[in-house]
Amino acid sequence: MNESSERKFEIETKLEKELGNLNLLKERVSKSNQLTKGITNILSSFEHRLARLEETILPVYNETGNLQRQQENVERTLVALEHVISFYSVSQEVEPIIRMGPGPSQNGIPSLEPFLKAMDRLQSAQEYFEKNNPQSVELENVTTLFTSGGDALNREFKDILVRHSKSVPPITLLDLVAADEDTSGEDAPPSLSPFPDNVIQELVHIADWLIAHNRDDYMNTYAKHRAGVLMKSLTNLREQQKTHSGGSTHGLNTAGSPMLRQKFQNRHETPNRRASRRLQHVLEKKANKMFLKASQTLEQSTGLTFGPRRASSHFAEQREDVVDDVEMENYLVCVMALQRLMQSERVLMAGIIPLSHQPHVFETIVSEAIDSIVQEGENIAVRAKRCINRQEYGAVLVIFPILKHLLTLRPEFEKILEGCEYNVRSKFNSLLNTLHSTGAKALEDLIESIRADPSAQLPKDGTVHELTSNVLVFLEQLLDYADTIAGVLEKEPAYMAALHHAGLANRTERARALLGIYVKKVVSQLNTTLLSKSDLYGDVAVRSVFRLNNNHYVLKALQRSGLSELVQLTEVDCQQLYHDMIQQHKKDYTQSWSRVLNYISTVDDIPPSVLQSGKLRDRDRNTIKEKFAGFNKEMEEMARVQRGYSIPDVELRESLKRDNKEYILPKYNAFYEKYAGLQFTKNPEKYVKYTGVQVSAMIDRFFDVAA
């Protein structure tokens, strides 16, 4: 009962509370409705007032907009009038600037930028008058000033170009040329760029303006002037070379070291030369190396050494045809200098000359210089041909180095001349073809000259013939140009047929093999010629010594120089053939002992019983006397004569002496032991003059170099 009362009380309490909340909510809703109605009235009133305000202000706004537009129109009109009026005053305002030109002003401040701005103003005025008032006097004024200004820019471009374009000093060119060969790590050579950066920028700025306004005359000015500077640089280099290469120092360089002279007929002395430190160092090092190699070759094989030789009168008369080592080096220096100068010109014109015009302008710049280099090279070839026609084949030792270096430089020249016309690019190839044909003629004419060699004078001592030493020294110097010579020989069918027969595939081996085939042809013809000449000797001994010396010299020279390796690429048994010939000549030489052997051969007409008893008949005594006397006479004569024969090679000389002893001493010792002790004369010392030891000593004096 109590729980029910409590529950009822709780419910009634909650009901009263909710009824109170409901009454509060109704009160607030009523108040909100009142506020909403008030706001609605306010907004309605505001809208009404805004409508009345709009009706009042809109006409004023429209009138104000019209006034603003009118003001803007007036302002634009004033600006346009000012712009138009400015065209009429341009000529007067810019005339002092145009008359002064784009060069430095009186205050020393460069006026190029103000000048170009003035030119732009003149151009704008000119375009305006041409469009709007073509009959105006002002058009004539601005046109005149504009033309004058363009001419002034052209003149300024030329003035800057002339003022800053200096020929490259010869010493700079020499340093640059020598830089590729120099490995000493010295300071880097100076650049060939003739202009400072600010000058280049100024030229580019002027060039851009001229091109933009169709004023391309400056390109002709640029091309002609730079062509002159390029030629002057080469001319100065040539003059420097002539000035410092004119004196002779009897084959000595500035350091006192012997310089290599040409060694095939047209021997001459190398003039003194002062070049840059780098180039002089390279040339001296190269010359000393070549001299050492050549001097060792001659000294070891022929006993000859380099020394001053007096030129013949015929040679002196033809001196102008001789191209010596110095002239060859000078020419190659000029070619390499031209390459550097051309590279510099290519770089220099970038930005100054439009890309589309660069090939034509570059042709104009380098054409005269290329012509001079090509002409000089062709002159060298012509002179070399005249020397070759006179059988002075040392000229080819100049042609091949030039051809080798030009072939090396050809890719660079082709790259530099890329885009130029064919007639310019073909000049270099034309020179190469000329040198190529000259070298080919020299190589073949050499073989023919050996075949038809007119010299009938043979060395009395049977030593190496001058023709042999000249030919071998000549061939040795071809080694440095194997690739170049291969390019010459590979156009000859006979050489290619021999090469094909060898079956060589490697390019390097093919080049070496071609030179080896040529060397084989030369030495084969040389051997044939020498055999024919040797028949002029009346004495079989000196004839055999002569053949022996020459064959041995050829073999050793081929081995020492490495030429034998080239020949063996296509002729495997080359060295064996020479060994066989040497042995045959030694065998032929033994015939010189025939008269000596006739006296010491067995005395068949003296019975052994007589020899054993010692009781000689008068006839037997006379026979023994004749044998000893004849041997002594022939041996002494043979020793006297053969002391005058020469075998320069120590090993060959000693081997031939040893062969002589082995051939004659056993026979003489047997004869001596058999008859020397017999009582065949009252004066034995008159007949028995030499023991075996003494005969051996006599043979040791054969081929006495001192004699």
C-alpha positions in Angstrom: 0.0 0.0 0.0 2.8 2.4 0.8 4.7 1.5 -2.3 1.6 2.3 -4.4 1.3 5.7 -2.7 4.9 6.5 -3.3 4.7 5.5 -6.9 1.6 7.7 -7.5 3.3 10.7 -5.8 6.3 10.3 -8.0 4.2 10.3 -11.1 2.2 13.3 -10.1 5.5 15.2 -9.4 6.8 14.4 -12.8 3.5 15.4 -14.4 3.5 18.8 -12.7 7.1 19.4 -13.8 6.3 18.6 -17.4 3.3 20.8 -17.4 5.4 23.6 -16.1 7.9 23.0 -19.0 5.1 23.0 -21.5 3.7 26.3 -20.3 7.3 27.8 -20.5 7.7 26.6 -24.1 4.3 28.1 -25.1 5.3 31.4 -23.6 8.6 31.4 -25.5 6.9 30.4 -28.8 4.6 33.3 -28.3 7.5 35.7 -27.7 9.3 34.4 -30.8 6.3 35.0 -33.0 6.1 38.5 -31.7 9.9 39.1 -32.6 9.4 37.5 -36.0 6.6 39.8 -36.8 8.7 42.8 -35.7 11.6 41.9 -37.9 9.3 41.3 -40.8 7.9 44.8 -40.4 11.5 46.3 -40.2 12.6 44.5 -43.4 9.6 45.5 -45.2 10.2 49.1 -44.3 13.9 48.8 -45.3 13.1 47.4 -48.6 10.7 50.2 -49.3 13.3 52.8 -48.4 15.9 51.1 -50.6 13.6 51.2 -53.5 13.1 54.9 -53.0 16.9 55.4 -52.7 17.6 53.5 -55.9 15.1 55.6 -57.7 16.9 58.7 -56.5 20.7 57.6 -57.0 20.5 55.6 -60.3 20.3 58.6 -62.6 23.3 60.2 -60.8 25.3 56.9 -61.2 24.7 56.7 -64.8 25.7 60.3 -65.4 28.9 59.7 -63.4 29.8 56.6 -65.5 29.3 58.7 -68.7 31.6 61.4 -67.3 34.3 58.8 -66.4 34.2 57.3 -69.9 34.5 60.7 -71.4 37.5 61.4 -69.2 39.2 58.1 -70.2 38.6 58.9 -73.9 40.2 62.3 -73.4 43.2 60.8 -71.6 43.7 58.1 -74.4 43.4 60.8 -77.0 46.0 62.9 -75.2 48.4 59.9 -75.0 47.8 59.1 -78.7 48.5 62.7 -79.6 51.6 62.7 -77.5 52.7 59.5 -79.2 52.1 60.9 -82.7 53.6 64.3 -81.8 56.7 62.4 -80.5 57.3 61.0 -84.0 57.6 64.5 -85.3 60.3 65.3 -82.8 62.3 62.1 -83.0 64.6 63.3 -85.8 65.6 66.4 -83.8 66.0 64.5 -80.5 68.1 61.6 -81.8 70.1 63.4 -84.5 72.9 64.3 -82.1 73.2 60.7 -81.0 73.1 59.4 -84.5 75.7 62.0 -85.7 78.0 61.0 -82.7 77.8 57.4 -83.7 77.8 54.3 -81.5 81.4 54.6 -80.4 82.6 55.9 -77.0 81.2 59.4 -76.1 83.3 62.3 -75.1 83.1 61.2 -71.5 84.5 57.9 -72.4 81.2 56.1 -71.7 80.2 53.5 -74.3 77.1 54.8 -76.1 76.1 51.7 -78.0 72.9 51.1 -75.9 71.7 54.7 -76.2 72.5 54.6 -79.9 70.5 51.4 -80.5 67.5 52.9 -78.5 67.7 55.9 -80.8 67.7 53.7 -83.8 64.6 51.9 -82.5 62.8 55.2 -82.1 63.7 56.1 -85.7 62.5 52.8 -86.9 59.1 53.3 -85.1 58.8 56.8 -86.5 59.7 55.6 -90.0 57.0 52.8 -89.8 54.4 55.4 -88.6 55.0 57.9 -91.3 55.2 55.2 -94.0 51.8 54.0 -92.9 50.0 57.3 -92.0 51.8 60.1 -93.9 54.1 58.7 -96.6 54.4 62.2 -98.2 55.7 63.8 -95.0 59.0 65.6 -94.9 59.5 63.9 -91.5 59.5 60.5 -93.2 62.5 61.6 -95.3 64.3 63.0 -92.2 63.9 59.8 -90.1 64.7 57.6 -93.1 67.9 59.5 -93.7 68.9 59.3 -90.1 68.0 55.7 -89.9 70.1 54.8 -92.9 72.9 56.9 -91.6 72.6 55.1 -88.2 72.7 51.7 -89.9 75.9 52.7 -91.8 77.4 53.9 -88.6 76.7 50.6 -86.9 78.4 48.9 -89.9 81.4 51.2 -89.5 81.5 50.6 -85.7 81.4 46.8 -86.3 84.3 47.1 -88.7 86.2 49.5 -86.3 85.8 47.1 -83.4 86.8 44.2 -85.6 89.9 45.9 -86.9 90.8 47.4 -83.5 90.8 44.0 -81.8 91.8 41.6 -84.6 95.4 40.9 -84.2 97.3 38.2 -86.0 98.4 35.3 -83.8 102.1 35.6 -82.9 104.2 32.8 -84.4 105.5 31.7 -80.9 101.9 31.2 -79.8 101.1 29.1 -82.8 104.3 27.0 -82.3 103.4 26.5 -78.7 99.9 25.3 -79.6 101.2 23.0 -82.3 103.8 21.5 -80.0 101.3 21.1 -77.1 100.0 17.8 -78.6 103.5 16.3 -78.6 104.6 17.7 -75.3 104.4 15.4 -72.3 106.5 17.4 -70.0 103.6 18.8 -68.1 104.5 22.4 -68.6 102.1 25.3 -68.5 99.1 25.1 -70.8 99.6 27.1 -74.0 97.6 30.4 -74.4 94.2 30.5 -76.2 93.8 31.6 -79.8 90.6 33.7 -79.0 91.5 37.2 -80.3 88.7 39.1 -78.5 87.9 39.8 -74.9 84.5 38.7 -73.7 83.1 42.2 -73.6 84.2 42.9 -77.2 82.6 39.7 -78.4 79.3 40.7 -76.6 79.5 44.1 -78.3 80.0 42.5 -81.8 77.2 40.0 -81.2 74.9 42.9 -80.1 75.6 44.9 -83.2 75.4 41.8 -85.4 72.0 40.9 -83.9 70.6 44.4 -84.7 72.0 44.4 -88.2 70.6 41.0 -89.0 67.2 41.9 -87.5 67.1 44.9 -89.9 68.3 43.1 -93.0 71.8 44.7 -92.9 74.0 41.8 -93.7 76.9 43.7 -95.4 78.8 43.3 -92.1 79.2 39.6 -92.9 81.3 40.3 -95.9 83.4 42.8 -93.9 83.9 40.2 -91.2 84.8 37.5 -93.6 87.3 39.5 -95.6 89.0 41.0 -92.5 89.3 37.7 -90.7 90.6 36.1 -93.8 93.3 38.7 -93.9 94.2 38.2 -90.3 94.3 34.4 -90.8 96.7 34.8 -93.8 98.8 37.3 -91.9 99.1 34.8 -89.0 100.3 32.1 -91.4 102.6 34.5 -93.2 104.2 35.7 -90.0 104.8 32.1 -89.0 106.4 31.4 -92.3 108.6 34.4 -92.0 109.6 33.4 -88.5 110.5 30.0 -89.8 112.6 31.4 -92.6 114.3 33.9 -90.2 115.3 31.3 -87.6 116.0 28.4 -90.0 118.5 30.1 -92.3 121.9 29.2 -90.8 123.7 26.0 -91.1 125.5 24.4 -88.1 127.0 21.4 -89.9 124.4 19.0 -88.7 124.2 20.2 -85.1 121.1 21.4 -83.4 121.1 24.2 -80.9 122.0 21.9 -78.1 125.1 20.7 -80.0 123.6 17.2 -80.8 124.0 15.7 -84.2 120.8 16.0 -86.3 119.9 13.3 -88.8 120.5 14.2 -92.4 118.8 12.5 -95.3 120.9 9.5 -96.2 119.9 8.4 -99.7 121.9 10.1 -102.3 120.8 13.7 -101.6 122.5 14.0 -98.2 122.5 17.5 -96.8 122.9 19.1 -93.5 120.1 20.2 -91.3 120.0 24.0 -90.6 119.8 25.4 -87.2 116.4 26.1 -85.9 115.0 28.2 -83.1 111.4 27.4 -82.2 109.4 27.6 -79.1 110.6 25.6 -76.0 108.0 22.9 -76.5 108.5 22.5 -80.2 112.2 22.7 -80.1 112.2 20.0 -77.3 110.1 17.7 -79.4 112.1 18.2 -82.6 115.4 17.7 -80.9 114.3 14.6 -79.1 113.0 13.1 -82.4 116.1 14.0 -84.4 118.5 12.6 -81.7 116.5 9.4 -81.6 116.6 9.0 -85.4 120.3 9.9 -85.6 121.2 7.4 -82.9 119.4 4.6 -84.7 120.8 5.5 -88.1 124.4 6.0 -86.9 124.4 2.7 -85.1 123.1 1.0 -88.2 125.9 2.3 -90.4 128.7 2.1 -87.9 127.9 -1.5 -86.9 127.3 -2.7 -90.5 129.6 -0.7 -92.7 132.1 1.0 -90.3 130.8 4.3 -91.6 129.9 7.2 -89.4 128.0 10.4 -90.1 130.3 13.3 -91.1 130.1 16.4 -93.2 130.1 15.5 -96.9 130.9 17.9 -99.7 128.0 18.3 -102.0 128.7 17.6 -105.7 128.5 20.5 -108.1 125.5 18.8 -109.8 123.7 18.6 -106.4 124.6 22.2 -105.7 123.0 23.3 -109.0 119.8 21.5 -108.1 119.7 22.6 -104.4 116.5 24.5 -104.9 114.7 21.2 -105.5 115.7 19.7 -102.2 113.1 19.6 -99.5 115.1 19.1 -96.2 113.8 18.0 -92.8 113.5 21.5 -91.6 111.3 22.6 -94.5 109.2 19.5 -94.1 108.7 20.2 -90.4 108.0 23.9 -91.1 105.3 22.9 -93.6 103.7 20.5 -91.2 103.8 23.1 -88.5 102.0 25.5 -90.9 99.3 22.9 -91.7 98.7 22.2 -88.0 98.7 25.9 -87.2 96.1 26.4 -89.9 94.0 23.7 -88.3 94.1 25.5 -85.0 93.4 28.9 -86.6 90.4 27.4 -88.5 89.1 25.9 -85.3 89.4 29.3 -83.6 87.6 31.0 -86.4 84.7 28.5 -86.2 84.3 29.2 -82.5 84.7 33.0 -82.9 81.9 33.4 -85.5 79.3 31.7 -83.3 76.8 34.4 -82.4 78.3 37.0 -84.7 77.3 35.2 -87.9 73.9 33.5 -88.2 74.1 29.8 -88.3 72.7 29.6 -91.8 75.4 32.0 -93.2 78.3 30.5 -91.3 79.4 27.9 -94.0 79.7 30.6 -96.7 81.4 33.1 -94.4 83.8 30.4 -93.1 84.7 29.5 -96.7 85.6 33.1 -97.4 87.8 33.3 -94.3 89.8 30.1 -94.8 89.8 29.7 -98.6 92.9 31.7 -99.3 94.8 30.1 -96.4 93.9 26.6 -97.6 94.9 27.5 -101.1 98.3 28.7 -99.8 98.9 25.5 -97.8 97.7 23.3 -100.7 99.9 25.2 -103.1 102.9 24.9 -100.9 102.3 21.2 -100.5 102.0 20.7 -104.3 105.2 22.7 -104.8 107.0 20.3 -102.4 105.6 17.4 -104.4 106.7 19.0 -107.7 110.2 19.5 -106.3 110.3 16.0 -104.9 109.3 14.7 -108.4 112.2 16.5 -109.9 114.5 15.0 -107.3 113.0 11.5 -108.0 113.5 12.0 -111.7 117.2 12.6 -111.0 117.1 9.4 -108.9 117.5 11.3 -105.6 115.1 9.2 -103.7 115.7 10.8 -100.3 112.9 13.2 -101.4 110.3 10.5 -100.7 111.5 10.5 -97.0 110.0 14.0 -96.9 106.8 13.1 -98.9 105.8 10.2 -96.6 106.0 12.1 -93.3 103.9 14.9 -94.8 101.4 12.4 -96.3 101.2 10.5 -93.0 100.6 13.7 -90.9 98.1 15.1 -93.5 96.1 11.8 -93.4 96.1 12.0 -89.6 94.8 15.6 -89.8 92.2 14.9 -92.6 89.3 14.0 -90.2 89.8 17.2 -88.3 89.9 19.3 -91.5 86.7 17.5 -92.8 85.0 18.2 -89.5 86.0 21.8 -89.5 85.0 22.2 -93.2 81.6 20.4 -92.7 78.9 22.3 -94.5 81.3 24.1 -96.9 81.1 23.7 -100.6 82.7 20.7 -102.3 85.4 22.7 -104.1 86.8 23.9 -100.7 86.6 20.5 -99.1 88.2 18.8 -102.1 91.4 20.9 -102.0 92.8 19.0 -99.1 92.0 15.7 -100.7 93.6 16.9 -104.0 96.8 17.6 -102.1 96.7 14.1 -100.6 96.2 12.6 -104.0 99.2 14.5 -105.4 101.4 13.4 -102.5 100.1 9.8 -102.9 101.0 9.6 -106.5 104.4 11.2 -105.9 105.2 8.6 -103.2 104.0 5.7 -105.4 106.2 6.9 -108.3 109.2 7.2 -105.9 108.7 3.7 -104.6 108.5 2.1 -108.0 111.2 4.3 -109.6 113.6 3.2 -106.8 113.4 -0.4 -107.9 113.9 0.6 -111.4 116.9 2.8 -110.5 118.5 -0.1 -108.6 118.0 -2.3 -111.7 119.6 0.3 -114.0 122.2 1.6 -111.6 125.0 3.0 -113.9 127.7 2.9 -111.3 130.6 0.6 -112.5 133.0 1.6 -109.7 133.2 -1.1 -107.1 134.9 -0.8 -103.7 138.4 -2.2 -104.1 138.3 -3.8 -100.6 135.1 -5.7 -101.4 133.2 -3.9 -98.6 129.5 -3.0 -98.6 128.5 -1.1 -101.7 127.2 2.4 -101.2 124.1 1.4 -103.1 123.4 -1.3 -100.5 123.9 0.9 -97.5 121.8 3.7 -99.0 119.0 1.4 -100.0 118.8 -0.3 -96.6 118.9 2.9 -94.6 116.2 4.2 -96.9 114.1 1.1 -96.3 114.6 1.3 -92.5 113.1 4.8 -92.5 110.0 3.5 -94.3 109.1 1.6 -91.1 107.6 4.7 -89.5 105.2 5.1 -92.4 104.0 1.5 -92.8 100.3 2.5 -92.8 100.9 5.4 -95.1 102.9 3.3 -97.6 100.3 0.5 -97.4 97.7 3.0 -98.5 100.0 3.8 -101.5 100.7 0.1 -102.4 97.2 -1.3 -101.9 96.2 0.4 -105.2 98.7 -1.7 -107.1 97.3 -5.1 -108.3 100.6 -6.9 -108.0 100.9 -6.1 -104.3 97.3 -6.9 -103.6 97.6 -10.3 -105.4 100.7 -11.1 -103.2 98.8 -10.0 -100.1 95.7 -12.1 -101.0 98.0 -15.1 -101.5 99.3 -14.7 -98.0 95.7 -14.7 -96.6 96.2 -12.0 -94.0 93.0 -10.6 -92.5 94.2 -8.3 -89.7 94.4 -4.7 -91.0 97.6 -3.9 -89.1 99.3 -7.1 -90.4 98.0 -6.3 -94.0 99.7 -2.9 -93.8 103.0 -4.4 -92.5 102.8 -7.2 -95.1 102.4 -4.7 -98.0 105.5 -2.9 -96.9 107.2 -6.3 -96.5 106.3 -7.2 -100.1 107.8 -4.0 -101.2 111.0 -4.5 -99.2 111.3 -8.0 -100.7 111.1 -6.6 -104.2 113.7 -4.0 -103.4 116.3 -6.3 -101.8 115.7 -8.9 -104.5 116.5 -6.4 -107.2 119.4 -5.1 -105.1 120.8 -8.6 -104.9 120.4 -9.2 -108.6 122.2 -5.9 -109.4 125.0 -6.5 -107.0 125.6 -10.0 -108.4 125.8 -8.5 -111.9 128.2 -5.8 -110.7 130.4 -8.2 -108.8 131.3 -10.0 -112.0 133.5 -7.0 -112.7 136.0 -8.2 -110.1 138.8 -10.3 -111.6 139.7 -12.0 -108.3 137.3 -14.6 -107.1 138.3 -13.8 -103.5 137.3 -10.2 -103.5 134.2 -11.0 -105.6 133.1 -13.5 -103.0 134.0 -11.1 -100.1 131.9 -8.4 -101.8 128.9 -10.6 -102.2 129.4 -12.0 -98.7 129.6 -8.5 -97.2 126.5 -7.2 -99.0 124.3 -10.2 -98.3 125.3 -10.3 -94.7 124.7 -6.5 -94.4 121.3 -6.9 -95.9 120.4 -9.7 -93.6 121.6 -8.0 -90.5 119.9 -4.7 -91.4 116.6 -6.5 -92.1 116.9 -8.3 -88.7 118.0 -5.3 -86.7 115.4 -2.9 -88.1 112.5 -5.4 -87.9 112.0 -5.4 -91.7 112.6 -9.1 -91.8 109.5 -9.6 -89.7 107.5 -7.7 -92.3 109.0 -9.7 -95.2 108.3 -13.0 -93.4 104.6 -12.3 -93.3 104.5 -13.2 -97.0 108.0 -14.9 -97.4 108.5 -17.2 -94.5 112.0 -18.5 -95.6 113.4 -15.1 -96.3 116.2 -15.3 -93.7 117.0 -18.8 -94.6 117.5 -17.8 -98.2 120.1 -15.2 -97.1 121.8 -17.7 -94.9 122.1 -20.1 -97.8 123.5 -17.4 -100.0 126.0 -16.4 -97.3 127.2 -20.0 -97.0 127.5 -20.3 -100.8 129.6 -17.2 -100.9 131.8 -18.6 -98.2 132.2 -21.7 -100.2 133.0 -19.7 -103.4 135.6 -17.8 -101.4 137.5 -21.0 -100.6 138.4 -21.2 -104.3 140.9 -18.4 -103.6 143.0 -21.0 -101.8 143.3 -23.2 -104.8 146.8 -21.9 -105.8 148.0 -22.4 -102.3 146.6 -25.9 -102.1 148.4 -26.8 -105.3 151.7 -26.6 -103.5 150.9 -28.4 -100.3 148.9 -31.3 -101.8 150.5 -34.7 -101.5 153.7 -35.1 -103.5 152.8 -38.3 -105.4 156.0 -38.5 -107.3 158.2 -39.0 -104.2 158.1 -42.7 -103.2 157.3 -43.4 -99.6 160.4 -45.5 -99.3 162.5 -42.5 -100.2 160.8 -40.4 -97.6 161.4 -43.1 -95.0 165.0 -43.5 -95.8 165.7 -39.8 -96.0 167.8 -40.3 -99.1 166.3 -37.8 -101.5 167.1 -37.6 -105.1 167.9 -34.3 -106.7 164.6 -34.3 -108.4 162.8 -34.9 -105.1 164.8 -32.1 -103.4 163.8 -29.7 -106.2 160.2 -30.8 -105.9 160.1 -30.1 -102.2 161.8 -26.8 -102.7 159.3 -25.7 -105.3 156.4 -26.7 -103.0 157.7 -24.7 -100.0 158.8 -21.7 -102.2 155.5 -21.8 -104.1 153.4 -22.0 -100.9 155.4 -19.2 -99.3 155.0 -16.9 -102.3 151.3 -17.5 -102.7 150.6 -17.3 -99.0 152.5 -14.0 -98.7 150.7 -12.7 -101.8 147.4 -13.8 -100.5 148.0 -12.3 -97.1 149.1 -9.0 -98.7 146.1 -8.8 -101.0 143.5 -9.9 -98.4 144.7 -7.5 -95.8 143.3 -4.9 -98.2 139.9 -6.6 -98.2 137.4 -5.4 -95.7 134.7 -7.2 -93.7 133.3 -4.6 -91.4 131.2 -7.0 -89.4 133.4 -8.4 -86.6 131.5 -11.7 -86.3 131.5 -12.3 -90.0 135.2 -11.4 -90.2 136.2 -13.7 -87.4 134.1 -16.6 -88.7 135.7 -16.3 -92.2 139.2 -16.3 -90.6 138.2 -19.4 -88.6 136.9 -21.1 -91.7 140.2 -20.3 -93.4 142.2 -21.8 -90.6 140.0 -24.9 -90.5 140.3 -25.3 -94.2 144.0 -24.7 -94.8 145.9 -25.4 -91.5 145.2 -29.1 -91.3 146.5 -29.5 -94.9 149.5 -27.3 -94.3 150.4 -28.9 -90.9 150.3 -32.3 -92.6 152.6 -31.0 -95.4 154.9 -29.3 -92.9 155.2 -32.4 -90.7 155.9 -34.5 -93.7 158.6 -32.5 -95.4 160.0 -29.8 -93.0 162.3 -32.3 -91.3 163.9 -33.7 -94.5 167.4 -32.7 -95.6 166.2 -31.3 -99.0 168.3 -28.1 -98.8 171.4 -26.6 -97.2 169.4 -23.4 -96.4 166.1 -24.7 -94.8 165.2 -21.3 -93.4 164.9 -20.1 -97.0 162.2 -22.5 -97.7 160.7 -23.6 -94.4 159.6 -20.0 -93.4 156.3 -20.6 -91.7 155.1 -22.9 -89.1 151.4 -23.7 -88.7 151.2 -21.1 -85.9 152.7 -18.5 -88.1 150.3 -19.3 -90.9 147.5 -18.9 -88.5 148.9 -15.5 -87.4 149.0 -14.5 -91.1 145.4 -15.5 -91.5 144.5 -13.4 -88.5 145.8 -10.4 -90.3 143.4 -10.9 -93.2 140.8 -8.2 -93.6 142.8 -5.9 -91.5 140.4 -2.9 -90.8 143.4 -0.6 -90.2 144.8 -1.5 -93.6 
